[in-house]
Amino acid sequence: MAFVVVITGASSGIGRSLALAWAKRGASVVLSARGQEALERVAAEVRAAGGDALPVAGDVTVEEHRAALCERALGAYGRLDVLVNNAGRGYYAPTLEIEPEKLEEIYRLNVVAPVRLAQLAIEPLTAAKGTIVMVSSIAGLAVAPRIGPYASSKFALEALSMTLRAELASRGVRVLVVRPGPVATPFHEHAVVIDNDVGYRPPGHKAQSPDEVAGRIVRAVDAGSEVLETSLFVKAASLAVRVAPGPARWFSKRMARRSGF
Ligand SMILES: NC(=O)c1ccc[n+]([C@@H]2O[C@H](COP(=O)([O-])OP(=O)(O)OC[C@H]3O[C@@H](n4cnc5c(N)ncnc54)[C@H](OP(=O)(O)O)[C@@H]3O)[C@@H](O)[C@H]2O)c1
């Protein structure tokens, strides 16, 4: 029986690379994103790579699309092994200039949609003893100037994922939190950015390729991992904020000064 994966944000970047990585293993991949044409293109790539593809275009912040995505996946394949909550968007602005409506929009996509999809998919995931992948970020643990609106959404996703992992353990459903650092995708082009400024970034944050990140995610699902930090940069930053919070706060202020605050 085929391995079935639902991926949100599958038309671009990390989501597309994930779809192709699972396709190469012969998986059935259910693809979600708003733009139908791009989704159809990825579906064709998935089929060419040896997988089965079911594109379901729609907006994951809309309940009807979330329900349709789960129903159509189950209707087509009768099972669900992995739900990848990958669709997400950045929002970079000084905290004092955050627009509440934009913040709510980002939270609906980065926080509410992943939780709601986990709720809707829990029965087939339980039957398959499957995995929920939550694509967080190093920004789910560490902050930089102007990153508050985006980082706060990923901090929330981290807390919900940690809770969900504990609550689902008795069902045999795993929750894998993925923390990429910078990845070479159109993510910044798609982000809400005030004054065309994403703020000062720490040195050493070389972008990874989405294919490399996707390969690591697929292997982490195989291994039953609970957390995946995708690069040395992420591991170092993650360690620094935990073991040296004082110096991390100092460094944060230094980055803010360099960003003109
Ligand atoms: N790239 C990075 O540097 C980086 C670093 C750390 C974490 N991440 C995380 O990785 C994930 C994927 O990012 P990426 O870099 O691959 O970004 P991306 O290339 O911009 O892709 C985003 C995907 O999400 C879809 N999407 C956006 N809004 C949606 C909505 N309302 N409903 C359904 N789909 C929607 C987009 O398609 P449509 O626009 O057609 O809907 C697209 O397929 C995000 O959660 C992001 O926070 C990225």
PDBQT file of the ligand as one rigid body, heavy atoms in Angstrom, charges set to zero:
ROOT
HETATM    1  N1  LIG A 301      12.819  30.032   3.278  1.00  0.00    +0.000 N 
HETATM    2  C1  LIG A 301      13.297  30.232   4.486  1.00  0.00    +0.000 C 
HETATM    3  O1  LIG A 301      14.337  30.912   4.655  1.00  0.00    +0.000 OA
HETATM    4  C2  LIG A 301      12.630  29.595   5.685  1.00  0.00    +0.000 A 
HETATM    5  C3  LIG A 301      13.344  29.537   6.891  1.00  0.00    +0.000 A 
HETATM    6  C4  LIG A 301      12.752  28.976   8.014  1.00  0.00    +0.000 A 
HETATM    7  C5  LIG A 301      11.463  28.480   7.931  1.00  0.00    +0.000 A 
HETATM    8  N2  LIG A 301      10.782  28.542   6.768  1.00  0.00    +0.000 N 
HETATM    9  C6  LIG A 301       9.398  28.024   6.740  1.00  0.00    +0.000 C 
HETATM   10  O2  LIG A 301       9.292  27.057   5.720  1.00  0.00    +0.000 OA
HETATM   11  C7  LIG A 301       7.951  27.013   5.229  1.00  0.00    +0.000 C 
HETATM   12  C8  LIG A 301       7.959  27.047   3.716  1.00  0.00    +0.000 C 
HETATM   13  O3  LIG A 301       8.589  28.235   3.298  1.00  0.00    +0.000 OA
HETATM   14  P1  LIG A 301       9.269  28.414   1.863  1.00  0.00    +0.000 P 
HETATM   15  O4  LIG A 301      10.571  29.069   2.102  1.00  0.00    +0.000 OA
HETATM   16  O5  LIG A 301       9.223  27.164   1.080  1.00  0.00    +0.000 OA
HETATM   17  O6  LIG A 301       8.279  29.545   1.262  1.00  0.00    +0.000 OA
HETATM   18  P2  LIG A 301       7.670  29.804  -0.180  1.00  0.00    +0.000 P 
HETATM   19  O7  LIG A 301       8.611  29.391  -1.256  1.00  0.00    +0.000 OA
HETATM   20  O8  LIG A 301       7.199  31.223  -0.125  1.00  0.00    +0.000 OA
HETATM   21  O9  LIG A 301       6.404  28.826  -0.238  1.00  0.00    +0.000 OA
HETATM   22  C9  LIG A 301       5.254  29.058   0.501  1.00  0.00    +0.000 C 
HETATM   23  C10 LIG A 301       4.169  28.083   0.056  1.00  0.00    +0.000 C 
HETATM   24  O10 LIG A 301       3.014  28.277   0.881  1.00  0.00    +0.000 OA
HETATM   25  C11 LIG A 301       1.882  28.482   0.042  1.00  0.00    +0.000 C 
HETATM   26  N3  LIG A 301       0.919  29.322   0.745  1.00  0.00    +0.000 N 
HETATM   27  C12 LIG A 301       1.096  30.600   1.164  1.00  0.00    +0.000 A 
HETATM   28  N4  LIG A 301      -0.028  31.049   1.722  1.00  0.00    +0.000 NA
HETATM   29  C13 LIG A 301      -0.934  30.047   1.665  1.00  0.00    +0.000 A 
HETATM   30  C14 LIG A 301      -2.278  29.900   2.067  1.00  0.00    +0.000 A 
HETATM   31  N5  LIG A 301      -2.932  30.903   2.664  1.00  0.00    +0.000 N 
HETATM   32  N6  LIG A 301      -2.908  28.721   1.841  1.00  0.00    +0.000 NA
HETATM   33  C15 LIG A 301      -2.248  27.703   1.221  1.00  0.00    +0.000 A 
HETATM   34  N7  LIG A 301      -0.971  27.777   0.841  1.00  0.00    +0.000 NA
HETATM   35  C16 LIG A 301      -0.332  28.935   1.042  1.00  0.00    +0.000 A 
HETATM   36  C17 LIG A 301       2.445  29.116  -1.233  1.00  0.00    +0.000 C 
HETATM   37  O11 LIG A 301       1.626  28.964  -2.377  1.00  0.00    +0.000 OA
HETATM   38  P3  LIG A 301       0.452  30.007  -2.776  1.00  0.00    +0.000 P 
HETATM   39  O12 LIG A 301       1.023  31.378  -2.595  1.00  0.00    +0.000 OA
HETATM   40  O13 LIG A 301       0.107  29.670  -4.182  1.00  0.00    +0.000 OA
HETATM   41  O14 LIG A 301      -0.683  29.728  -1.843  1.00  0.00    +0.000 OA
HETATM   42  C18 LIG A 301       3.726  28.297  -1.385  1.00  0.00    +0.000 C 
HETATM   43  O15 LIG A 301       3.436  27.051  -1.958  1.00  0.00    +0.000 OA
HETATM   44  C19 LIG A 301       7.227  28.205   5.892  1.00  0.00    +0.000 C 
HETATM   45  O16 LIG A 301       6.438  27.730   6.964  1.00  0.00    +0.000 OA
HETATM   46  C20 LIG A 301       8.354  29.074   6.406  1.00  0.00    +0.000 C 
HETATM   47  O17 LIG A 301       7.967  29.828   7.539  1.00  0.00    +0.000 OA
HETATM   48  C21 LIG A 301      11.313  29.091   5.629  1.00  0.00    +0.000 A 
ENDROOT
TORSDOF 0
